């Protein structure tokens, strides 16, 4: 089989008009442009298939009745590999006699080394300088294309969908119109059925039969494929920070660029895969730019400033797009070189930035999944409109500046999909006097923010405070509690959250969840380290005329931590209190209590963690459950979130609707082992293990005897100045989690069966302040250890003094960990 790429051309809207049908002499032989550009490519290819003899490797032709045979068994090679198949029309030419031995016969049987064909008997002979030609009209095409990195292995998987290939097919290409004359009418390429999430509304393609070559051209069949497409992707899930900070993502890093590749599979019809003639065109690299990058790294001569949003319902200046009301967008487009003319074209666009689950492997197109709209105009013409973008105009102030304004107006059916989503506005332009190959085209980011969206029914649920109780504060001692938590991984604390539901609106909880989460207040990105869901199915409806009924809960459960019975730090409780008034609003009052432990499990992956925390030197590449990874880093805060979906009947039509409420605590702070908030930590810590004879066991625990644990805390300043210090020594199986930690405190009781036990004569962890060190001591009961398990020991020392009122800081010191204690019997 032979393929020839006769011509390849790419056309763009700026040189070739909005419909890509002008100035046909202006094109490029490779993919040139920027993300979001709309392009047309014309690919002209020739297809032929032949087999040839040689002096030493003849074809043996045997004439016969009813069929003739052509044999090549004396040497290697394959008719099948050369592209021939049953049903092919073939001709055989002898170069010695310069004559056809036979013409236009049909293959009726085929092996790699033998062809049996129909027709009149042919002369039996051996041919050493002959050639067989395939002449079957190719009338079907399976076509795949890809936009991939220049140095990427060839594939046709959509960068948007991530799984589906960009695949089309067509039949009846150049069909016989009569008398052997083939149709020259282009045929639509049909997008492959199945998921639609790789498809774009703009994208389409046709294929046309052009001609058949002469014998000297091996009867090659020439086809022209015309393909309309957009340069994608302009965004993939996880690239919000890239867009906000204009940092090129993976596909465009450094000299990264996309190229256009395709595979064309021609055959007689789509139902027969035998004898398919396949060409892959993948060697022509592209020059594609990301936002604010002219092509692949060329100088950007354009910029945007003076962006303004105006709510068209209230005429109030806003900070972002209002997804529920028409918003006017205005900005200045500037040319550093003063290249704007009366013919300058400008494209604007807006797109939601969805999560991958929203745009991969579903039945909606790219335009639908991204809620994408683009509009094209030339300066100083009447305003134009698309779907979301309306009243779009570009007014040339001079060679250096164009004023852009348009309205963004979403249909009511679309608005719910924009909740908690970011958007991007982009603009594209160039110096239209430059040729396609010398273009300075660029796609600029105008802005990217979170949509303003307010779907909630207000004043259904009220939470005024999320109160935190550290280890040394009892839950009844409200004045010494805090509105945040600052400490170390493994720390436990209790939250107490009184809340109210609006009885006038018949507000009812459908669920109640508490999350320990990393949250970015700038992007609103959030991922949970742990969550607790209260089971509300046991609630009892109580009538209370003239008010609406209230639901009474009396949930008393535990988190399952290894803590003494009744510990406030192990609670999972929800109680209902009496109804009352909040101003003029009738409310039903509730309170939840929940114990929380700060996650420390670096060995447990956290797939939902934002990849900005990627660190190849950490377990699970840094995307794990260690709280200190995310504490006040990369714009993220660790918070407690109380979440509930609240139903209400807010209107006269009595239509039940649900509103999601999320209440966030003040930001927490967590430190890793041996660290605090200072570059040089205030304390140094050493953990020592001794046997009953006082011999240092160097981190070895024994099951036959008890082991003494010393945690020695030494202040770098040389003198201890703590008031009411307390300590906790913890023991956990290696690879354990927050539910498998044992702890022995210097101020609180211990669970039955705890391998950590007090020293003789003590009830808790013993703590000694020598003035220059503070020592925490306890024993490990060897008989309670699993001899097949390794353990980790950690210790924490904290300040025990209290403050009046709610504080945003807790006086914290240090904790350390001694890893992988080995059990020896």
C-alpha positions in Angstrom: 0.0 0.0 0.0 1.1 3.5 -0.7 -0.1 6.9 0.6 0.9 10.3 -0.6 0.1 13.4 1.3 -0.4 15.7 -1.7 -1.3 18.8 0.2 -2.0 20.0 3.8 -3.5 23.4 4.5 -4.8 25.1 7.7 -7.0 28.2 7.6 -8.0 30.5 10.4 -10.8 33.1 11.0 -8.5 36.1 11.1 -7.0 35.5 7.7 -9.8 33.6 6.1 -13.0 35.2 7.6 -15.5 34.0 10.2 -16.7 31.2 7.9 -13.1 30.2 6.9 -13.9 30.7 3.2 -12.0 33.8 2.2 -8.5 34.5 1.0 -8.0 30.8 0.1 -4.3 31.5 -0.8 -3.7 32.3 2.9 -3.0 29.1 4.8 -0.2 27.3 6.7 1.1 23.8 6.1 1.1 23.0 9.8 -1.2 23.7 12.8 -0.6 27.4 13.7 -2.7 29.3 16.2 -3.8 29.6 19.8 -6.2 27.8 22.1 -9.9 28.5 21.4 -9.1 29.3 17.7 -11.5 27.9 15.1 -9.7 26.4 12.1 -10.3 24.5 8.9 -7.9 22.1 7.5 -7.8 20.6 4.0 -5.9 17.3 3.7 -5.4 15.9 0.2 -4.1 12.3 0.1 -3.7 9.7 -2.6 -4.2 5.9 -1.9 -2.9 3.0 -4.0 -2.0 -0.6 -3.6 0.2 -2.9 -5.8 2.4 -5.9 -5.8 5.5 -6.4 -8.0 7.6 -9.2 -9.2 11.4 -9.3 -9.7 13.9 -11.2 -11.8 14.5 -13.8 -9.2 11.1 -13.8 -7.7 8.5 -14.3 -10.4 4.7 -14.4 -10.2 3.4 -17.6 -11.7 0.2 -17.2 -13.6 -1.9 -20.3 -14.2 -4.9 -20.1 -16.5 -7.8 -22.3 -15.7 -11.5 -23.0 -15.8 -13.5 -21.8 -14.1 -10.9 -19.6 -12.3 -7.3 -18.4 -12.8 -4.5 -18.4 -10.3 -1.7 -15.9 -9.6 1.0 -17.3 -7.3 4.0 -15.8 -5.5 4.8 -18.8 -3.2 8.4 -18.9 -4.4 9.4 -15.8 -2.3 8.3 -13.9 0.7 5.7 -11.2 0.7 2.0 -11.1 1.0 -0.8 -10.1 -1.2 -2.8 -9.4 2.0 -0.2 -7.2 3.5 0.0 -5.3 0.2 -3.6 -4.4 0.6 -5.5 -6.9 -1.6 -8.7 -8.5 -0.4 -11.5 -10.7 -1.8 -13.7 -8.7 -4.1 -10.9 -6.4 -5.2 -10.8 -5.4 -8.9 -7.3 -6.0 -10.2 -5.2 -5.6 -13.4 -1.9 -7.3 -14.2 0.7 -5.6 -16.4 3.9 -7.1 -17.9 6.6 -4.5 -18.1 8.6 -6.7 -20.6 5.9 -6.8 -23.2 4.4 -3.4 -22.2 1.0 -5.0 -22.2 -1.7 -6.0 -19.8 -1.9 -9.7 -19.2 -5.5 -9.1 -17.9 -7.5 -6.2 -16.7 -10.4 -5.5 -14.3 -10.7 -9.0 -12.9 -12.3 -9.7 -9.5 -10.5 -11.6 -6.7 -12.7 -14.5 -5.6 -10.2 -16.2 -3.3 -7.1 -15.0 -1.5 -4.2 -16.1 0.6 -0.9 -14.4 1.4 0.8 -16.1 -1.5 -2.1 -16.7 -4.0 -4.8 -14.9 -5.8 -7.7 -16.7 -7.5 -9.6 -14.4 -9.9 -12.5 -14.7 -12.3 -12.9 -14.2 -16.0 -11.7 -15.7 -19.2 -8.7 -18.1 -19.1 -5.4 -16.3 -19.1 -2.1 -17.7 -20.5 0.0 -19.8 -18.1 3.4 -18.2 -17.6 6.0 -16.9 -15.1 6.5 -13.2 -15.0 9.6 -11.7 -13.6 8.9 -8.0 -14.4 5.3 -7.5 -13.8 3.0 -5.5 -11.5 -0.5 -6.1 -10.2 -2.7 -3.1 -9.5 -5.6 -2.6 -7.1 -8.4 -0.7 -8.7 -11.4 -1.2 -6.5 -13.2 2.1 -5.8 -12.7 3.0 -2.2 -16.0 4.4 -1.0 -15.8 4.3 2.8 -13.5 6.1 5.3 -12.9 5.8 9.0 -11.2 9.0 10.1 -9.5 9.8 13.5 -7.7 12.9 14.5 -5.9 14.2 17.5 -4.4 17.4 18.9 -1.4 16.1 20.8 1.9 17.4 22.1 4.6 17.7 19.4 6.7 15.0 21.2 3.8 12.8 22.3 3.2 9.2 21.0 0.6 9.3 18.3 -2.9 8.8 19.5 -6.4 10.1 18.7 -7.8 10.3 22.2 -9.6 13.6 22.9 -7.7 15.7 25.4 -11.1 16.8 26.8 -12.8 13.5 27.1 -9.6 11.6 28.1 -11.0 8.2 26.9 -12.9 8.5 23.7 -11.2 8.9 20.3 -12.0 11.7 17.9 -13.5 9.4 15.4 -15.7 9.9 12.2 -16.8 7.7 9.4 -18.4 8.1 5.9 -19.7 5.9 3.1 -20.8 6.3 -0.5 -17.7 8.4 -1.2 -17.3 8.9 -5.0 -20.1 6.4 -5.7 -20.7 5.3 -9.3 -23.2 7.8 -10.8 -23.5 5.6 -14.0 -21.2 4.4 -16.7 -18.3 4.1 -14.2 -18.3 7.9 -13.5 -17.7 8.5 -9.8 -19.4 11.3 -7.8 -17.2 14.3 -6.9 -19.8 15.5 -4.3 -18.3 15.8 -0.7 -19.8 13.4 1.8 -20.3 14.3 5.5 -18.1 12.5 7.9 -20.4 11.3 10.7 -19.1 11.5 14.3 -18.8 8.1 16.1 -21.7 7.1 18.2 -21.5 6.6 21.9 -20.4 9.3 24.3 -20.5 12.8 22.9 -18.1 14.5 25.4 -15.3 14.6 22.8 -17.5 16.4 20.2 -17.8 20.1 19.7 -20.8 21.9 18.1 -18.4 23.7 15.6 -16.6 20.5 14.6 -17.5 18.9 11.4 -15.8 17.2 8.4 -16.4 16.1 4.8 -14.5 13.8 2.4 -14.7 14.0 -1.4 -13.4 11.7 -4.1 -11.2 13.9 -6.4 -9.8 11.6 -9.1 -8.1 8.4 -10.0 -4.6 8.4 -11.4 -3.1 6.8 -14.4 -1.3 3.5 -14.6 2.0 5.4 -14.1 0.4 6.7 -10.8 -0.6 3.2 -9.8 -4.2 4.1 -10.3 -4.0 6.0 -7.0 -7.3 7.4 -5.8 -7.2 11.0 -4.6 -9.4 12.2 -1.7 -9.8 15.6 0.0 -10.7 15.7 3.7 -12.0 19.0 5.0 -12.2 19.3 8.8 -13.5 22.1 10.9 -12.2 22.1 14.5 -11.2 24.2 17.5 -7.8 24.2 19.1 -8.5 22.4 22.4 -8.1 22.1 25.3 -8.2 25.6 26.7 -8.8 24.2 30.2 -8.6 20.9 32.0 -9.7 20.1 35.5 -6.9 21.1 38.0 -5.7 24.0 35.9 -7.5 26.8 37.7 -4.4 28.0 39.4 -2.6 27.9 36.0 -5.1 30.2 34.6 -5.3 32.5 37.5 -1.5 32.8 37.6 -0.9 32.5 33.9 1.4 29.5 34.4 1.4 27.2 31.4 -0.1 23.8 32.1 1.5 20.5 31.2 0.6 20.5 27.5 2.1 23.9 27.0 5.0 24.0 29.4 8.3 25.3 28.2 8.3 24.9 24.4 5.2 22.6 24.6 2.8 22.9 21.7 0.0 20.9 20.0 0.2 19.3 16.6 -2.6 17.9 14.3 -2.4 14.2 13.6 -4.8 11.9 11.9 -5.4 8.4 10.6 -7.4 7.7 7.5 -8.7 4.1 6.9 -10.1 3.7 3.4 -12.1 0.6 2.3 -14.9 -0.4 -0.1 -17.5 -0.2 2.7 -17.7 0.3 6.4 -18.9 -3.3 7.1 -15.8 -5.0 5.7 -12.5 -4.4 7.6 -10.5 -6.6 5.2 -8.2 -4.9 2.9 -8.3 -1.6 4.8 -5.9 1.0 3.5 -4.6 3.0 6.4 -2.5 6.1 6.5 -1.3 7.9 9.6 -0.1 11.5 9.2 1.7 12.5 12.4 5.1 14.0 11.5 4.1 17.7 11.0 4.7 19.5 14.3 2.6 22.5 15.3 3.0 26.0 16.7 0.2 26.5 19.2 0.1 29.0 22.1 -1.7 29.1 25.4 -3.2 32.2 27.0 -1.2 35.3 26.5 1.3 33.5 24.3 1.4 34.2 20.6 1.7 30.8 18.9 4.4 28.7 20.5 6.4 31.2 22.5 6.4 34.1 20.1 6.2 37.7 21.4 2.8 38.8 22.5 2.0 42.3 21.3 -1.5 42.6 22.9 -2.9 43.2 26.4 -6.2 43.8 28.3 -7.0 46.4 31.0 -9.8 48.4 32.5 -12.1 45.4 33.0 -15.6 46.3 34.3 -18.6 44.2 35.1 -22.0 45.9 35.3 -25.2 44.2 36.5 -27.7 45.0 33.8 -30.7 44.5 36.1 -29.4 46.8 38.9 -26.8 48.8 36.9 -24.4 48.2 39.9 -20.7 47.6 39.2 -19.9 44.0 40.2 -16.7 42.1 40.8 -17.5 39.1 38.6 -20.1 37.6 36.3 -23.5 37.2 37.8 -24.8 33.8 36.6 -28.4 34.7 37.3 -28.6 38.2 35.9 -27.4 39.8 32.7 -23.9 41.2 33.1 -22.2 43.7 30.8 -18.4 43.1 30.3 -16.3 46.0 29.2 -12.5 46.2 28.7 -9.8 47.8 26.6 -7.9 45.7 24.1 -4.5 47.2 23.4 -1.8 46.8 20.7 1.7 47.6 21.8 2.7 48.2 18.2 -0.4 50.1 17.1 -1.5 47.6 14.5 -5.3 48.0 14.8 -7.0 48.9 11.5 -10.5 49.3 10.2 -10.4 45.5 9.3 -9.2 44.2 12.6 -11.1 41.1 13.8 -11.7 40.3 17.4 -13.1 37.1 19.0 -14.4 37.0 22.5 -15.5 33.9 24.5 -16.6 32.8 27.9 -16.6 29.3 29.4 -17.4 27.6 32.6 -14.4 25.7 34.1 -15.9 22.4 35.1 -14.6 19.4 36.9 -13.6 16.3 34.9 -16.7 14.4 36.0 -18.7 17.2 34.3 -17.1 16.9 30.9 -15.8 13.4 30.4 -17.7 10.3 29.2 -21.2 11.7 29.0 -23.8 12.5 26.4 -23.2 16.2 26.1 -20.8 18.0 23.7 -17.8 20.1 24.7 -19.8 23.3 24.2 -22.5 22.0 26.5 -20.3 20.6 29.2 -18.2 23.7 29.3 -21.2 26.0 28.7 -18.9 27.6 26.1 -19.8 30.5 23.8 -17.7 32.5 21.3 -18.5 35.5 19.2 -16.6 36.9 16.2 -16.7 40.6 14.9 -14.9 43.2 13.0 -14.3 46.6 14.6 -16.9 49.3 14.2 -19.7 47.2 12.7 -23.1 46.8 14.3 -23.3 44.7 17.5 -23.5 41.0 17.0 -24.9 38.2 19.2 -24.2 34.5 19.8 -26.0 32.5 22.4 -24.7 33.5 25.8 -22.8 36.5 24.4 -25.1 39.2 23.1 -24.8 42.9 22.1 -21.1 42.4 21.3 -19.3 45.3 19.7 -15.6 46.3 19.2 -15.0 50.0 18.7 -11.6 51.1 17.4 -10.4 54.1 19.4 -7.2 54.2 17.4 -4.3 52.0 16.2 -3.4 51.2 19.8 -6.8 50.6 21.5 -10.2 48.9 20.9 -13.1 49.2 23.3 -14.8 45.8 23.8 -18.2 45.4 25.4 -20.8 42.6 25.4 -23.5 41.1 27.7 -23.3 37.7 29.3 -26.8 36.3 29.8 -27.5 32.7 30.7 -30.8 30.9 30.2 -32.5 29.9 33.5 -32.1 26.2 32.7 -28.3 26.7 32.6 -27.9 28.8 35.8 -28.0 25.9 38.3 -24.9 24.3 36.6 -22.9 27.4 37.3 -23.1 27.2 41.1 -19.6 27.0 42.7 -18.0 27.1 39.3 -15.2 29.3 37.9 -15.3 30.9 34.5 -12.8 32.3 32.0 -13.3 35.2 29.6 -10.9 35.3 26.7 -10.3 37.5 23.7 -8.3 36.8 20.5 -7.0 39.2 17.8 -4.0 39.8 15.5 -2.5 42.2 13.0 -4.7 41.2 10.0 -2.2 42.7 7.5 0.3 39.8 8.3 0.1 36.6 6.4 -1.1 33.3 8.0 2.5 32.1 8.4 3.8 35.4 9.9 0.8 36.0 12.1 1.0 37.5 15.6 -2.3 36.0 16.7 -2.9 35.6 20.4 -5.6 34.5 22.8 -5.6 36.6 26.0 -7.1 35.8 29.3 -9.5 38.7 30.2 -10.5 37.3 33.6 -11.1 34.2 35.5 -13.2 34.1 38.7 -15.9 32.3 40.5 -19.4 33.0 39.2 -21.6 35.0 41.5 -24.4 32.5 42.2 -27.0 32.5 45.0 -29.3 29.6 44.8 -30.0 29.4 48.5 -33.1 30.2 50.4 -31.7 32.5 53.0 -32.2 32.3 56.7 -33.1 28.6 57.0 -30.3 27.6 59.3 -28.3 29.7 61.7 -24.9 28.9 63.2 -23.2 31.7 65.2 -20.2 29.8 66.4 -18.2 26.6 66.1 -16.6 26.2 69.5 -13.4 24.2 70.0 -12.3 22.5 73.2 -8.7 21.4 73.3 -7.5 18.5 75.5 -7.3 20.5 78.7 -10.6 22.3 78.5 -13.9 20.7 79.6 -16.9 21.2 77.3 -18.8 23.0 80.1 -16.1 25.6 80.3 -17.3 27.8 77.4 -15.3 30.8 78.4 -12.0 29.0 78.0 -12.9 27.5 74.6 -11.7 28.7 71.2 -13.1 29.4 67.7 -10.2 27.6 66.0 -7.5 25.0 66.8 -3.8 25.3 66.6 -1.6 22.2 67.3 -0.1 19.1 65.8 -1.1 16.1 63.8 -2.7 13.4 65.9 -4.2 16.0 68.3 -7.8 15.5 69.4 -10.3 18.2 70.2 -14.1 18.5 70.6 -16.4 20.9 68.7 -19.7 22.1 70.1 -22.1 23.7 67.6 -25.4 25.2 68.7 -27.7 25.9 65.7 -31.2 26.9 64.8 -33.7 26.1 62.0 -36.3 28.5 60.7 -39.6 27.1 61.8 -41.6 29.8 60.0 -40.3 28.3 56.7 -40.7 24.8 58.0 -36.9 24.2 57.6 -35.9 20.6 58.0 -32.5 18.9 57.8 -32.1 16.2 55.2 -28.6 15.4 56.4 -26.0 16.7 58.8 -22.3 16.3 58.1 -19.1 17.6 59.7 -16.0 17.8 57.5 -12.3 18.3 58.4 -11.3 20.0 55.2 -8.6 21.9 53.3 -10.2 25.0 51.7 -8.9 27.7 49.5 -10.8 30.9 50.1 -9.6 32.4 46.8 -10.7 29.6 44.5 -13.3 28.0 46.9 -11.6 24.6 46.1 -12.0 22.2 48.9 -11.1 18.6 49.7 -11.9 16.6 52.8 -9.5 14.7 55.0 -12.3 13.2 57.0 -16.1 13.5 57.3 -18.7 12.4 59.8 -22.4 11.9 58.8 -25.1 12.0 61.5 -27.8 9.4 60.9 -31.1 11.4 61.1 -33.5 8.6 60.3 -34.4 8.3 64.0 -35.8 11.8 64.3 -39.3 12.1 65.8 -41.9 14.7 64.5 -43.4 16.7 67.4 -46.5 18.9 66.8 -46.2 22.3 68.4 -49.2 24.4 67.2 -49.4 27.1 66.1 -45.8 26.6 64.9 -44.8 24.0 62.3 -43.8 20.6 63.7 -40.2 20.2 64.8 -38.0 17.1 64.5 -36.6 15.9 67.8 -33.2 14.1 67.8 -31.5 12.3 70.7 -28.4 10.9 69.1 -25.7 9.7 71.5 -22.9 7.9 69.7 -19.1 7.8 69.6 -16.4 8.4 67.0 -14.8 5.0 67.9 -11.5 6.5 69.1 -9.5 4.6 71.7 -10.6 6.9 74.5 -12.1 6.4 77.9 -15.9 5.9 78.1 -17.8 9.1 78.1 -14.8 11.2 76.8 -16.0 14.5 75.3 -13.4 13.9 72.6 -15.1 10.8 71.4 -18.6 12.1 71.2 -20.9 12.2 68.2 -24.1 13.7 69.7 -27.1 15.6 68.3 -29.7 17.0 70.7 -32.9 19.0 70.2 -33.8 21.8 72.6 -36.9 24.0 72.9 -38.2 26.3 70.2 -37.7 30.0 70.6 -37.3 33.3 68.8 -34.4 34.7 66.8 -35.4 38.3 66.4 -38.9 38.0 64.8 -38.2 34.5 63.4 -39.5 31.4 65.2 -36.7 28.8 65.4 -36.1 25.2 66.5 -32.9 24.9 68.5 -30.3 22.1 68.3 -26.8 21.3 69.3 -24.2 18.9 67.9 -21.0 17.7 69.6 -18.3 15.9 67.8 -14.8 14.7 68.7 -12.2 15.1 65.9 -8.6 14.0 65.6 -6.2 15.7 63.2 -5.2 13.3 60.5 -1.5 12.2 60.4 -1.7 9.2 58.0 0.9 10.1 55.3 0.7 6.5 54.0 -3.0 6.8 53.2 -3.6 8.5 49.8 -6.0 11.4 49.4 -7.1 11.3 45.7 -9.2 14.5 46.1 -6.2 16.6 47.2 -5.4 19.4 44.9 -2.3 18.6 42.8 -0.7 21.9 43.8 0.5 19.9 46.9 2.3 17.3 44.7 5.6 16.4 46.2 7.5 13.4 44.8 9.6 13.1 47.9 6.5 12.5 50.2 4.4 9.4 50.6 1.7 9.2 47.9 3.4 12.2 46.2 2.4 14.5 49.1 -1.3 13.8 48.3 -2.1 12.0 51.6 -3.9 12.4 54.8 -1.2 14.3 56.8 -2.9 17.5 58.0 0.3 19.5 58.2 0.7 19.1 54.4 -2.1 21.5 53.8 -2.1 23.8 56.8 -1.8 27.5 55.7 0.0 26.4 52.5 -0.5 27.3 48.8 -3.5 29.5 49.8 -5.3 26.7 51.7 -6.6 26.6 55.2 -7.7 23.7 57.4 -11.2 24.2 58.7 -14.1 22.4 60.3 -17.2 22.6 58.1 -20.7 21.9 59.3 -22.9 21.1 56.3 -26.6 20.4 55.9 -29.1 20.3 53.1 -32.2 22.1 54.4 -35.6 21.8 52.8 -38.2 24.4 53.0 -41.5 25.5 51.5 -40.8 29.1 50.8 -43.5 30.0 48.4 -47.3 30.0 48.0 -47.1 27.1 45.5 -45.8 24.9 48.3 -42.9 23.7 46.1 -40.3 21.9 48.3 -36.8 23.1 47.6 -33.4 22.3 49.2 -30.6 24.6 50.1 -27.1 23.5 51.0 -25.7 25.3 54.0 -22.0 25.2 54.9 -20.6 26.9 57.9 -16.8 27.2 58.3 -14.8 27.5 61.4 -11.9 30.0 61.8 -8.8 28.5 60.1 -6.8 25.9 62.0 -3.0 25.5 62.0 -1.2 22.1 62.3 2.5 21.3 62.5 4.4 18.2 61.6 6.4 16.3 64.1 9.4 18.3 65.6 8.2 21.6 64.0 6.3 24.6 65.1 5.7 28.1 63.7 9.3 29.1 64.1 12.1 28.5 61.6 14.0 27.0 64.5 11.6 25.2 66.8 11.4 26.3 70.4 11.8 22.8 71.8 13.9 19.8 71.1 12.5 16.4 71.9 13.9 12.9 72.5 12.0 9.7 73.2 13.9 7.0 75.1 12.8 3.5 75.8 14.1 1.6 78.9 13.4 -1.9 80.1 12.6 -2.8 83.7 16.3 -2.8 84.6 16.8 0.7 83.2 18.7 -0.5 80.1 18.1 1.6 77.0 16.3 -0.6 74.5 16.9 1.7 71.6 13.3 1.7 70.5 12.6 -2.0 71.1 9.5 -3.0 73.0 9.2 -6.4 74.5 6.0 -8.5 75.2 7.4 -10.4 78.2 8.1 -7.2 80.2 7.0 -3.6 80.3 8.9 -0.8 78.7 9.3 2.6 80.1 8.8 5.6 77.7 10.6 8.9 78.4 9.7 11.9 76.3 12.3 14.6 77.2 11.4 18.1 76.1 14.2 20.6 76.2 13.6 24.3 75.5 16.2 25.9 73.1 16.2 28.9 75.5 17.5 26.7 78.3 14.8 27.4 80.8 11.2 26.1 81.1 8.6 28.8 81.7 5.4 26.8 81.3 2.3 27.3 83.4 0.3 24.1 84.0 1.9 22.0 81.4 0.3 18.7 80.3 1.5 15.9 78.1 0.1 13.1 76.1 2.1 10.0 75.0 0.6 8.1 72.1 1.0 4.6 70.7 -0.2 3.4 67.4 0.4 0.4 65.1 2.5 1.3 62.1 0.1 2.1 59.2 -2.7 2.8 61.6 -5.2 5.6 61.6 -6.9 8.1 63.8 -9.1 5.3 65.2 -6.3 3.0 66.3 -4.3 5.5 68.3 -3.9 4.8 72.0 -3.0 7.7 74.3 -2.2 8.3 77.9 -2.6 11.8 79.1 -1.2 13.5 82.2 -4.6 15.0 83.0 -7.3 12.7 81.7 -8.3 9.0 82.3 -7.5 6.1 80.0 -9.5 3.5 78.2 -9.5 -0.1 79.5 -7.0 -2.3 77.7 -4.7 0.6 76.8 -1.2 -0.8 76.3 0.0 2.6 77.7 -0.2 2.4 81.5 0.9 4.8 84.2 4.0 4.3 86.3 3.6 2.5 89.6 1.8 4.9 92.0 0.6 7.1 89.2 -2.9 7.5 87.6 -1.8 9.3 84.4 1.3 10.0 82.4 3.8 11.4 84.8 5.2 14.8 84.0 8.3 16.4 85.7 9.4 20.0 85.2 13.1 20.2 86.1 13.5 23.8 85.1 15.6 23.0 82.1 13.6 20.1 80.8 10.1 18.7 81.0 9.9 14.9 81.1 6.8 12.8 80.3 6.9 9.2 81.5 4.7 6.1 81.2 4.9 2.4 80.6 4.0 0.1 77.7 2.3 -3.1 78.9 4.1 -5.7 76.8 1.4 -8.3 77.4 -1.1 -6.1 75.4 1.1 -5.8 72.4 0.7 -7.7 69.2 4.0 -9.5 68.6 3.5 -9.4 64.8 3.0 -5.7 64.6 5.3 -2.7 64.6 4.3 0.4 66.5 4.9 4.2 66.5 5.3 6.3 69.6 4.7 10.0 69.8 4.5 12.6 72.5 3.1 16.1 72.8 3.6 18.8 75.5 1.2 21.6 75.8 0.6 24.8 77.8 -2.3 24.3 80.3 -3.1 27.9 81.2 -6.5 29.3 80.1 -7.6 32.6 78.7 -10.8 34.5 79.2 -13.1 34.5 76.2 -12.7 33.0 72.7 -9.1 33.1 71.5 -7.7 32.6 68.0 -4.5 31.2 69.3 -3.6 28.3 71.6 -0.2 28.4 73.3 1.4 25.3 71.7 4.7 23.7 72.0 5.9 20.6 70.2 5.4 16.9 69.6 7.7 14.3 68.1 7.5 10.8 66.8 9.7 7.7 67.2 8.8 5.4 64.3 8.6 1.7 63.8 9.2 0.3 67.3 9.9 -3.4 66.9 8.3 -6.1 69.0 10.7 -8.8 70.3 9.4 -11.6 72.4 
